[in-house]
Amino acid sequence: QVQLVESGGGLVQAGGSLRLSCAASGGIFRIIVRAWYRQAPGKQRELVAAITSAGSTNYADSVKGRFTFSRDNAKNTLYLQMNSLKPEDAAVYYCNIKSLSSPYDYWGQGTQVTVSS
């Protein structure tokens, strides 16, 4: 059974940093996209960053230059390094994997990020 488990969220002051992790287990094959999304209260879930199978990384304009998406294949873990955090970055962050082997996306349970001003 595939599981994605996020961790690393918490409360941080504006200007601070957090590193989110997403550990994948259960074996996911034919991955085409790995991504981080976030959802703030009352807002739609939005894409934060994505890495395609071709290796290109894309970021939302709002996080460019502040967030870095990386992965450790040996550990089956995705990371989102978030620097210079702003109150508007506060949200529940989810990792997401799209695979040709499944008609459904894989999602983690989410990790809360709170940024105080």
Secondary structure, DSSP 8 states (H G I E B T S, - for coil): --EEEEE--EEEETT--EEEEEEEES---SEEEEEEEEE-TTS--EEEEEEETTS-EEE-TTTTTTEEEEEEGGGTEEEEEE-S--GGG-EEEEEEEEETT-SS-EE---EEEEEE-
